[in-house]
Amino acid sequence: METRDIQGKKTTVRYNHEHPMWETTSFIYLFNHTLCDLCRNDIWEYKDLFFECSKCLYYLHKSCGELLLYINHSFHPLHSARITRLDNITCCYCDKSYPNALMYSCHQCSFYIHSSCSMIPIPIISCDNQNYVQYTCHDCLMTLVERYDGVIINCFACQLPLSSGPAYTCQQSCKNILHKECAELPQKIEHSSLHPHHPLKLQISGLRSCNACYKRDCRLIFRCEECNFNFCTECAFLIPTVRWRRHNHPLFLMERGWSVDHNCYVCNNTQHQVHQVNDEVHHTRSLLFHRMEIECDLKIHFLCGPLPCTIKYECHVHPLILVDSIKGDDSNECYCDACEDTRNEQFRVYYCAECKYVAHIHCVLNEVLKALKGEQRDVELIAVGDARWMMPNNDVEATRRTTFTLSNIMEALTEPEREQLRNPFDLSSLEEAAYKREYETKREQSSRFERKADNQDIQRIQNLFNLSASHFRWNYLDEFKNFIAKEGLKMEEMYLKMNVVDVEGYQVPETLEPVLRTLLHKYGDLGGDSSLTPQMKSIGCTLLCIVLDRMSTTKLEDITKDLLLQWYFYSRGIRKITGFKIAYSLREHVKKLIANFVGLEAIRFKKEMVTRVEKRIAEIEELQKELETRKEDLVKLRSYGDSTGTEFIKDNIHQGLELRWKDALEGFNF
C-alpha cells in the first residue's frame, strides 16, 4: 500500500476533521462498498486514489478531498459558500438538479452551485474610463478576434450561437466567448421606460430571467439590486413604440418573448389556456406586447394585441382588413387562402371582403411587423374588440381634453356618494346578511347543474339537459340576483391615474373615449337621474364603459360564471346609482349571456363525460382481457400435478407427499 501524509495541504482542508488523513490505493475497499463520507458514492467508483482516516473510518474520494471547504464565488459576492451534500436543489449555473449532489451553498441567500460548476471559469467585468466594460478571464483580458472560426458555441452573454465573425475570446482557449456587440456595452444605463426609478448595472450572474422577454438563461444582465429587476442585454435597449388607444403608455413589442404563464390583458387567458394552444398560437407565441413598470405591468398576446387595421400583402391585389373572426363556407370548414391550411375561426385574420380572401396573421407576419415598427405610416392599431368602437371620422365630434385625472373626480365625491359606490343597493347590515344567506342557498341549489368530477356526473348532466326556462329563472338566475360584490362598485386602479376627456358633457378616462362615443352615437343622451352630480355622472359612466369594454374583448367561449356574476352585479348597481337606461338593457343582455353560458356548459359537460366514460370503458376492457388471461392461468395451475408433468415429477410428487411428515433419514440404510 502506498501512503503519504497530506494533512495541512490547503487543497485538502475538509470540514473540521481532527485527524491526519492518508492517501491510499488499497484494493480492500473494492468489494465492501465503502462510501465516501462527502458525496456518499462508492469509494472505488473512480478507481483512483482516495483519502482515509483509519482512526474513525472516515473516507473521501481524492476529488472530494481536494475540494475547498468554503469558496467565494463571483455569482455570490456577499458571503462565502460552504460545501455540502444536497438532494435535488437547482444549481444557479447549469439550472439542473441531481439527487445527493455536492454543492456549495449559502442558505441565507438561497445560493446553490454544483461543485463541478463552481470550477468553471467565469469572466469578470471591469470598467474603463468611458463607462464601457472590459472582460477578464483566467486573469487575462479577453481579446477581440476579428474572425472567429472555431467550433460553433453559444455566446456567454446572449446564449445564441456564435460560429463566425468578430468575437471576444479567452486566451486560455476556454469556452467563454462573446459576440462583439454583446461585449461592448456600458457598465450602467438609465432607462426611463423600462425602469425609471434606478440605474441598471451590468453584471455577470447565475441564470436569471429577464423581466422583459422572460428568457431564463441570462448570464450577462443589466440589474437593479434594489428592485430585483433584470434585463437581458437585448431588452435593456428596447424603446416602446406601439401606441394603443386602450392604454395611455406606449407598449414594447417583444419579438422573442419566452413566457406563456401570464394572463393576457385583453383575453385574460394564458397561452396554454387559449383552447389547448392552437397551431395558430404556436406560430406567434414568441411575440408579445408588454409594459413592465411597477405601477403599470401588462402583457398582451400578439394575436390579441394592437395590430394594423389594414395591410398591403404582396400576394393579393387589394388591401387586407383585420377582423376578429370570419366563419368558413357552408361546409363549416375554415381555410387560409395564403397557405391553404386550415384555420380556427376563433382567431383574428386579415380579410378582403371583395374577394372573400382570408389569411392567417402569421402568414402575413412580415407586413404586420413592418407596420408595427413604423415602416407604414398612418396605420391605426386595433386589438381584439376595438373594431366595435370604431366610428367614421365625420361622425366624431371634437373632444375637450382636461388636465385632471379620474382620481381627482373620485376625491371630489361626497361621503354619501362614496357610500353609494360601496353599497349601491343601500342595504342595512341585516339586509346584506340576508342577501348573502339567500345567495349561498341559491348557489347550493344551482350547483346540481355544474360540472364536478364525482360519482354524480350522470345525474348532473341529466339535471342540466332537463333544465326548463322556469327552473332557470327561479333556481339558477336567483343566484345572480342575490350576489353582492364584497367591495361594491370598485374602480380599477389603472383608470384612476388617467387623464379624463369631456365628451358631450360626460367625462371618462381617455382610453374609454371610443366606447362612450359609440354609446352616445347609438343611444343619444344616456339619461340618468336629474339629481346626479357631475362627478357621480362621470364615475357611473366610466364604470359602464369599463364593463362594456371588457365584454367586447371576451368571447362567449371564455366567459366564466364568476365573470357573469360581476357583470350582472355591475349592470344592476350602475342602474341603481345613475338611472342610466342602457344599464337596464345591459342587465337584460347579461341574463341572455347567462342562459347561453348554461347551454355551452351543457355541451362542454357532455363532451367531458363522453371522453371520461370512453376512457373508463377502455380501462375496463383491458381489465377484462387480463381477467380472461388470469382465468386461463388458473386452469393451467390447477392441472399441474394431476394430469400434467413428466413421469419424474409425478413420481417425486407422490413420494414427497408420502414422506413429508417423516424425518429426513427415512429410507436411509445405516
N, C-alpha and C positions, 0 to 999 in steps of 0.2 A: 504494500500500500504506500502510495506517495503522499506525504503530508507536508504542510508548511504553515507557520503561524501567520494569520492575516489580520489579527486584531490590531486596531489603531489606524488601518487604512481608511482614508476619507470615503473611498468608494464602497466600503462595506459596513458603514455605520447602519445598524438596524435596530429599530425600537430602542429599548433600554436593556438589551440582553447583557447580563453582567459577566458572562464567562467568555474566555477566548474561543473563537470558532476556527475550525481547521478545514482546509480544502482537501478533498479526498476523491478518489476514483474507485472506491471499494465496490465490488460487484455483489456484496452480500445483500444489498438492498434491491437487487434486480427482481427478486421473486416474492418479497414480503410486502410489497405495495406500501412502502413508507411514503408519507405525504410531505410535501413542502409546507412548512408552517406559515408561509405567507400566501401563496396562491392556492394551496390545498389541492394541487395536482400531484400525480405520482412523481417522486423524486427522480426516478430514472426516465422520465418522459423524454428528456432531451439527450439522453445517453452522453452526458458531459460531466465535467467536474461539478461537485456540489459542496456546500459548507455544512459542517457538522459540529454540534456541541455535545460531546459524549457524556457530560455530567447530567444534563437534563433532557437528553434525547431530542434536541432541537435541530431541525434540518432546513436548509434553504437551497433552492437551485442557485447556480452560480449567477445567472442573470437576475434573479430576485435579490440575492445578497448584495449585488453591486448597485442596487437602486438606492438613491438618497432617501433618507427618512423624510426630509422636508425639501421643497423646491419653491422658488419664486418664479412665477410664470408671467409672461407679458400680457396674457389674457386676463390675469387677475393680480394686478399690482398692489392691492390693498393689504393682503395678508399672505402668509406662507400657506402652502397646501401640504397636507400630510398623506403619506402612502397608507392605503388601507385596502381591504377586500370588500367589494360591494356587489350586490345582486341586481342586475337589470336596471342600472342607472345610466341615463343617456349622457354620452360624452359630448362636451361642448365643442370639440374639434371635428369629430367624424360624424356626429349625430347618430351614433349607433349604441346599442346596449347589449351586454352579454351577461350571462349568469357567472357569478363568482369571479368577477373581473378585478384585476389590480388597477386601482385608480388613485390619483392624487385628488384630495377633496378639501374644501373649506365649507363645512356645513352651515356656518354663519351666513355665507353669501350664496349658498346653493351652487357652488362651483365644483365641477367634476370633470376630470380629464383622464383618459386611459394612460397608464404609464408609458405605453408604446407611443401614443400620440404626443405625449409631453416632450418626447425626444426629437420630434420633427422640427427642423429649424423654421422659425417664424421671422419674416422681415421686420425690422424696427424702423419707425418713422422718426426722422429728424427734420428740421426746418432751416431753409436758407434765409438770407436777409430780406427776401422779397415775398415771404409768406408761402413760397412753394416748397413742397416736401422733397426729401431725399430718402432713399430706402437702403438700409444696411442689412446684409445677410451674411452669416459666417464672419462677422466682424469686418466686412469689406463693403464698400458702396456697390450697389448693383449698377451695372454699366449698360449703356444703350448700345444695342446691336442693331444696325440699320436693316439687316435682313436675317430673320430667324428661320432656319431651315431644319430645325430639329424634329423630334417625334411630336406628333400632334398632342397637345396637352392643354388643360384648362387654365386660363388666366387666374392668378391668385385672387385678383380683385373682383372681377365680374363673373367668374366661373364659366365664361364662354370659351369655345375652343380657340387656340392660337396655333396656327400651322405655318404661317409665313408673315413677312412684314416686319417693321421695326418693333423691338421689344426690349424691356429691361430684364437682364438675366443675372443670376448669381455666378460669381467667379469660380465657385466650387462645383459647378455643374449640378446643383440640386434642382428639384422640381419647382422652385419658386421663380415664376416668370410672370411678367406683367405686360399687357398691351401698352404701347407708348402713351396712348390717350388716357388709359386708366391710371397711369403712374404720375402724369404731370398735372397734379391737382393742387389747389390751395389748401393750406392747413386749416383755415377757418373760413366759413361762409356765413352770410346773413341772408335769410330768405323770407321776405315779407309775406309771401303767400303760403309757403309750406309750414313754416314755424316762426312766426313773427316775434315770439316772446324772448328768445335767447339765440345767441350764435350757435352754429353747429360745428363741431370739431372733428377733423378727420382722424380716424384711429383704426388700428387692426385689432380684431377681436375674434372670439369664438363665433360659431354660426349664429347669426341673428336674423330676424325677419325685418324686412323693410316695411315701414309703416305706410308707404305709398302703394307699392305694387305687390307687397306681401311675399316677395321672393324670400325663401327660407335660408338659403346657403350663402349669405353675405358675410364676407370676412373683412373687407375694406369698406368702412361705412362712415358717414357723417352722423355724429351722435350728439344729442343733448342729454347729459347725465341727469340733470335736474328733473327733466320731464320723462326720462326713459323713452325718448323718441329716436328712431334710427331711420336713415335713408341711405339706400344704395347709391353708388357713385353715378348711376344714370338718372335716378329720380331726383337727386339733390339739385339738379339744374333745370328741372321742368318749370314751365310757366303756364298758368291756367289760361286757356284761350277759348273755351267753349262757353258761350253765354246762352242761358236758358231762361225763358220768361217765368218759370215757376220757382226760380231760386235767385236771390239777389247777389250772389257771388259767382264769379266765373268758375267753371269746373276744369279739372285736369282730365285729359284723355290718356289713360294708361294703355299702352299698346302691348305690354307684357305683364298684365295683372295675373297673379298666381292664386288668388283666394276664391273659394266658392262657398265660404262659410257665413258670409254676411248677408243680411236681408237687404234686398233692393229697395231703395226709397220709393220707387214707382209701383212695383207689383207686390212688394212686401214678402217676397219669397227668396230663398237661396237658389243658386243654380241647380242644386241637387233636387230641389222641390219643384222645378219647372217641368212638371209632368214627366218624371223619370229621365230628365236630361235628354231631350230630343236631339237628334243629329244636328239640327239647325243651331242649337245652343253650343254644341261642341265646336262648331266652326268658328265661333266668335267668343268663346269663353275666356280667352286671354285678354280681350279688350274690356275696358272698364272705365266708366266715368266716376270721378272721385273728388271729394272735397274733404280735407283732413285737418281741420282746426279743432281745438278743444271745444269751442262753443258751436261748431258747425261741422259735424262729421257725417257725411252721407256717401253711399255707394249706389251706383245705378248700373244694372246690366246693360251691355251695349245694345241689345235688341229692344230694351225698354226705353232707352235714354234719348236725348235730343239729337236727332239725325236730320239731315237736309230734307226739306219737304218735297223738293224736286231735284232730279239729277239728269244729266245727259249721258246716255250709255251708248258707246260706240257701235254696239251690235243692234241698235234699234233706232229707227228714224225719228221717233217722237220723244219728247221728254217723258220721264217716268215719275209718277207721283207716289209719295209714301202713303200707304193706307194701313189701318190697324188690322184688317182682316179681309180676305176675299174668299168666297166659297168656290168649290170646284164645279165641274159640269154636272149634268143630270145623273151621272153615274156615281156622284159623291166622291170622286177621286180628284185629288188636287195635285197639280204638277207645276214645276217651274219651267218656263219656256226657254230660259237661258241654258240650263244644264240638263233639261228633260228628265230630271229625277223627281220623285215625289216630294211634296211639301206638306207641312202641317198648317191647317187654316187658322190655328190659334196665334200664329206669329205674324208680325208685320211683314209686308212685302212692298216692292216697287211695282207700279201698275200703270199700264196705258189703257185707258177706257176705250179709246177709239179702236185699238187693235185687239183688245182683250189679252194683252201681253202681260205676263206675271213673272217676276224674278225674285229669287231669294235675296235677302240682304247680303249674304256672304258671296253671292255670285257677282254682285256689283260693288264689292267692298272697296276696290281701288278708287272708284268715283266718289264713294261716300267719304272716305278718308281725305281725299283732296279737298272736298267742301269743308270738312271739319277743321282742316289745317289752314283754311283761308285762301286756298288756291282758286276757289269760286266765290266771287263777291256777291253780296246782297242776297244770300240764300237764307231763308228763315229755318230755324231748327225747331223741330217739334218732337215731343216724347209721346208715349202711349197715352191716349185720351185727350191730347191737346187739340186735335182736329175738331173736336166737338165745340170748342170755344173760339174758333177762328171765324171772323166776320169780314165781309167785303170792306175795303178801306173807305168807300164812300158812305158806309153806314156808321162809321166810328166818329163820334164827336170828340172834341178836344178834351184832354184830361188836365185837371188842375193839380199840379204837384204840390205837396206840402213839405214842411221842414220838420214835422214831428212824427213820432212813431206810434204804433198801436199801443205800446206800453204807456205813453203819455195819456192816451184816451182812457185806458184802464184806470190809471191813477186819478182821473177826473170823475170817476163814478162815485156816487153817494154810497153810504153804507147800506141803505135798503136795496140799492141796485146790485151791489156785490152779493148781498144775501139772496137776491133773486137768482143769480147765476149758480150759487151753491145749492139752493133749494128751489128750483123753478116751479114746483107744484105747491109751494107754501104749506108743506106738511109739518104738523107738530111731531114731536119725538114719538108719541104714541101712534100716530097715523103712519109714520115712516116705519116703525117696528111692525105694524100690521101689514104694510105692503111687503116687507121682507119675508114675513111668515107665509103670506099668500104666494109670493114668488117661489119660495122653496117648495111649497106644496105642489104648485103647478109644474115646477121643474121635475119633481119626482114623478108626477103623472105622465109628463111628456117623455120621460126617459125610456118608457117602454117602446118608443118608436125609434130610439137611437141605436147606432151600431155599437156593439160591445162584443169583445171576444170571450163569450162564455157559453154555457150549455143551453141558454135560452135563445140562441140566434134564430132558429127556425120560427119560434113563436114571435120574436121581434119583427122579423121580416113579414110575417103574416099580418101583424098589427099595422105595419107601415103600409102595406099594399091594400089593406081594408079600411084605411083612414078616410072617413067621409068629410064633406065640407063642414058639417055641423060640429063633428068631433074636432076638426082642425081649429075652428073658431073658439070652441069652449074649452078645449084642453091645451092644444099646442100654442095657439096665439095668446092665450091668457098669461102664459109665462112672460112674454114680451111686454104685455101691458103693465105687469107688476114689477118690472125691472127698474131699479133706481141706481144710477151710477154713483159710486161712492163719493166722487169729488164734484158731482153736479156737472154743469156745463163748463168744462175746463178749456181754456185757450192754450194751444200748443206754444211752447216756449219760442220756437223758431219764428213765429209770426209776430211776437211781441217786439222783436228787435227791428222789424222792417218799417221803413217809412210808408206812410199811407198816401193814397191818392183820392181825390174827390171826383166821383162820377155821378153827375146829376143829383148831387146832394147826399149821396151815400159815400162814406169814407171806409176804404178797405186797404189792407196791405197791397203794395204794388204788384206782387206776383198773382194776386187774385183778381186783378182788374179785368182780364178777359172773361172770367166766369161771370162777374157782375154785369158786364156789358151785354153778354148773351142773354142773361135773365131779363134785363131791362128792355132789350130789343124785342124779346118774345112776349113778355107779360106787361110791359109798361111799368108804372109805379108798383112797388111791392106792397103798398098799402101799409098796414100796421096800425096800432093804437095811436090815437091823436095825442095821448099823454106821454109818448116816448120822448125822452131827451135825445138830443143829437148823439151823445156818447153811447147811450144804450142802443140806439138805432144802428150805429156803426158796429158795435160789438155783436149784436144779433145778426146783422148782415154778413159779417165776417165769418161767424160760426156756420151760417147756412152755406156760404161759398166753400168753406173748408170741406164740409160733408159732401157737397156736390162734386168738388174737385177729386176727392178720394174715391168716390163712387165711379167717376169717369175712368179711372185707371185700374179698376178691379173687375176682372172678368167674372162672370157668374160661376164658372167652374172653380174659381179661387175663393169664393165667399165662404166664410165660416159662420157658425152660429153666434160666436162672440161678437163678430163684426156686425151682424144683423141686430143684435141686442143694442149695441152702441148707436147704430144709425136710427133705430126706432126710438130710442130714448131721446136723442138729439132732435129728431124731427118733432116730437111731441113737446120737448122743452122749449125749442125756439118758437114754436107756435104759441106756447103759453106766455112767454115773456115779451113777445113782439106783436103778435096778432098777424104776422105775415100770412097771407092766403096761400102762398106757394108752399109754406111749411106743412100745411094740411095736405096739399096734393102730394108732397114728398112722403108724408107718413103713409098715405094710401098706396103709394108706389112701393114702399118698403114692405107693406103687407103682401103685395104680389110677389116680391122677391123672396119672402119667407116661404110662401107656397111653392114657388119654383125650386127653392133650396130643398124643400122636403121631397119634391119629385126627383131631383138629382140624387139626393141621398138614397132614395129607393133603388135607383139604377145602380149606384155605387155599391150599396149593400148587397144587392142581388149578385153583382159581379164578384164581389169578395167571397160571398157564400158559395157560389159555384166553384170558384178556384179552391176554396178551403175543402169543400166536400170531395171534389175530384182528387185532391191530394190525399185525403184520408182514405178514399176508395183504393187508390193505388197502393197505399201503405198496407191496407187490409189484404189486398190481392197478393202482395209479396209475402205477408204473414201466412196466407192460405197456402201458397206454394211451399213455404217452409214447413207448414203443418203436415202437408201430404208427404214431404220428404222424410219428416221425423216419424210418421206412421210406418212408412216402408222400412226405415231403420229399425223400428221397434219389432216388426215382424221378423226381420233377419236376426236380431239379437235373441229373440225368444227361441229361434230354431237351433241356435248353437247348443251342442251337447246332446241334442235329441236325434236329429236325422242328418246333421252336417258334421264335417270334420273328418280327418284321416283316422284310420284304424289305430294308429299310435296314440292319437289324442283321446279317442274313445276308450281304449284300454286303460290309459292312465287316469282318465276321469273316474272310471269305475273303481280302479284300485284306490285312488285317493279318497273317494267317498267312503270306502270300506275301512280304511286305515286312519282316517283323520282324527279319531279320538284315542288312538293308540300312541304309546311313546315312540320316540324316534328310533329305538333299537329293535322295534318289532320286525321280525323276519331276518334278523342278523344272527348267523350261527357263530357262537364263540368257539 
